[in-house]
Amino acid sequence: MWLMKCPALVSRSFKTPQQLSSSSSPSQTVAKVILSIDPLASNDDNDSSSPQLFPEPQFTMELVGTETGDVPKRYSMDMTKDFVPMSVFSESSNGKLSIEGKILNKFDMRPHDENIEKYGKLCRERTNKYMTRTRQIQVIDNDNGTHMRPMPGMMIAAVFNEKKKAPAKTSETKRTRRDRGEMEDIMFKLFERQSNWTLRQLIQETDQPEQFLKDILKDLCVYNNKGTNQGSYELKPEYKKATDDANH
C-alpha cells in the first residue's frame, strides 16, 4: 500500500456528495496516477555500487472528477522510502483486528508546476474569505428609545459587573483550534505580509494553541537557527516559490 499526504482541498474533493451517497458505486474513479520514466535521464545521483537500469520513476496525479471546481487537477507526487515501517489495520464490527497491508512508499503531493499560479490564487482567495469578518444588523422593533436609554441603577450594575469579570481574563485562556486547512491558508497570507515570523508573533496574530501552530509550521516552514533572522520561521522554498510566482 501507499501512504499519501495531500492538501486539504484535494481530500475534500475526494468526498463529493455524489461519492458519499449510498447509490454511488464504491469503485468510482476519483483520480488517476501517471508513472513516468525517462530512459535517457542521467543516473549520476544513484549509488554506483548498485546501478539501476532506469532512473527513479516520476509520479503525477490527475483528478478526474468534474465537481472539483477551481481546485487544480494536476499534482506532483514526491516519493520517499525513508520512513518508519507501517502497516494498515482494519477492525470488524465485533472488534477483531486484521492486517490489510504494508506501506511500502510515502508520497507528498504538491501542485504541479503548471498549476502553481492557479493554486496560489486559490489560497489567497480562501484566506481573504476566512479573515473577513461578517457583520450582522439587528432590527429593533421597539423604536421609542427604551433600549437605548439606561434605566436607573443600570450604570452602577454595569460597572460592577465589568470589575467583577476583569480578573477572569488571563493569559491562560484556552484558545479554540481552527480547521487545519483554514489555518494553512491564514499562514500563507501572513507570510505574504512579511517573510519571517517568530512563534510568539504568530500566536498573537492567529490566537491559536502553541502546539497546533508548531505542527503546522513543521510542515510549511523552516526554522532559522542562525543569521540575521535567527529564532524566526520562513516558508519552505517550494511554498515560497509558489507564493512569489502567484504575486507576479
Secondary structure in CASP SS format (residue, H / E / C, confidence):
PFRMAT SS
TARGET T0000
AUTHOR 0000-0000-0000
METHOD secondary structure of the structure
MODEL  1
M C 1.00
W E 1.00
L E 1.00
M E 1.00
K E 1.00
C C 1.00
P C 1.00
A H 1.00
L H 1.00
V H 1.00
S H 1.00
R H 1.00
S H 1.00
F C 1.00
K C 1.00
T C 1.00
P H 1.00
Q H 1.00
Q H 1.00
L H 1.00
S C 1.00
S C 1.00
S C 1.00
S C 1.00
S C 1.00
P C 1.00
S C 1.00
Q C 1.00
T C 1.00
V C 1.00
A E 1.00
K E 1.00
V E 1.00
I E 1.00
L E 1.00
S E 1.00
I C 1.00
D C 1.00
P C 1.00
L C 1.00
A C 1.00
S C 1.00
N C 1.00
D C 1.00
D C 1.00
N C 1.00
D C 1.00
S C 1.00
S C 1.00
S C 1.00
P C 1.00
Q C 1.00
L C 1.00
F C 1.00
P C 1.00
E C 1.00
P C 1.00
Q E 1.00
F E 1.00
T E 1.00
M E 1.00
E E 1.00
L E 1.00
V C 1.00
G C 1.00
T C 1.00
E C 1.00
T C 1.00
G C 1.00
D C 1.00
V C 1.00
P C 1.00
K C 1.00
R E 1.00
Y E 1.00
S E 1.00
M E 1.00
D E 1.00
M E 1.00
T E 1.00
K C 1.00
D C 1.00
F C 1.00
V C 1.00
P C 1.00
M E 1.00
S E 1.00
V E 1.00
F E 1.00
S E 1.00
E E 1.00
S C 1.00
S C 1.00
N C 1.00
G C 1.00
K C 1.00
L E 1.00
S E 1.00
I E 1.00
E E 1.00
G E 1.00
K E 1.00
I E 1.00
L C 1.00
N E 1.00
K E 1.00
F E 1.00
D E 1.00
M E 1.00
R E 1.00
P E 1.00
H C 1.00
D H 1.00
E H 1.00
N H 1.00
I H 1.00
E H 1.00
K H 1.00
Y H 1.00
G H 1.00
K H 1.00
L H 1.00
C H 1.00
R H 1.00
E H 1.00
R H 1.00
T H 1.00
N H 1.00
K H 1.00
Y H 1.00
M H 1.00
T C 1.00
R C 1.00
T C 1.00
R C 1.00
Q C 1.00
I C 1.00
Q C 1.00
V C 1.00
I C 1.00
D C 1.00
N C 1.00
D C 1.00
N C 1.00
G C 1.00
T C 1.00
H C 1.00
M C 1.00
R C 1.00
P C 1.00
M C 1.00
P C 1.00
G C 1.00
M H 1.00
M H 1.00
I H 1.00
A H 1.00
A H 1.00
V H 1.00
F H 1.00
N H 1.00
E H 1.00
K H 1.00
K H 1.00
K H 1.00
A H 1.00
P H 1.00
A H 1.00
K C 1.00
T C 1.00
S C 1.00
E C 1.00
T C 1.00
K C 1.00
R C 1.00
T C 1.00
R C 1.00
R C 1.00
D C 1.00
R H 1.00
G H 1.00
E H 1.00
M H 1.00
E H 1.00
D H 1.00
I H 1.00
M H 1.00
F H 1.00
K H 1.00
L H 1.00
F H 1.00
E H 1.00
R H 1.00
Q C 1.00
S C 1.00
N C 1.00
W E 1.00
T C 1.00
L H 1.00
R H 1.00
Q H 1.00
L H 1.00
I H 1.00
Q H 1.00
E H 1.00
T H 1.00
D C 1.00
Q C 1.00
P C 1.00
E H 1.00
Q H 1.00
F H 1.00
L H 1.00
K H 1.00
D H 1.00
I H 1.00
L H 1.00
K H 1.00
D H 1.00
L H 1.00
C E 1.00
V E 1.00
Y E 1.00
N C 1.00
N C 1.00
K C 1.00
G C 1.00
T C 1.00
N C 1.00
Q C 1.00
G C 1.00
S C 1.00
Y E 1.00
E E 1.00
L E 1.00
K C 1.00
P H 1.00
E H 1.00
Y H 1.00
K H 1.00
K H 1.00
A H 1.00
T H 1.00
D H 1.00
D H 1.00
A H 1.00
N H 1.00
H C 1.00
END
